[in-house]
């Protein structure tokens, strides 16, 4: 009688595939944030002030604080990022990680800024506003990215995933969207 030892190969394959998918999504989100940081910063600052989510007598200080938060999100390690958003991770189903980060940043860090008088709204209301802004910008970014990818696919000498492909992709993205933020 032969024993059937389940070596877990199928589970390992599935976990590896999920891990690769998560890393790819994180890379994509990071690229999105680097290329769209100025637009996100402007629209987010404007919306939070216009919608009276943040009451302030120093809009420039609040805008600068939001920019620091976006840069912090962009430069955080995966562990620091997840640890920071942990209190809000169950706020909504399938949340946008950057919208969660900025919601937490506003509720935990920006609220203590001397330029902030008061923050109005629940965590969920603030998240919804931030997510709405990020989603609109993200849709345009994805459309631009698809156009660039379609352009690259016309060049049969480039193989997706190769170094030459990535260089061309980066050059076309810079040409279309400007230089990414550091």
Beta strands, then each sheet from edge to edge (+ up, - down):
strand 1: 54-56
strand 2: 116-119
sheet 1: 1+ 2-
end
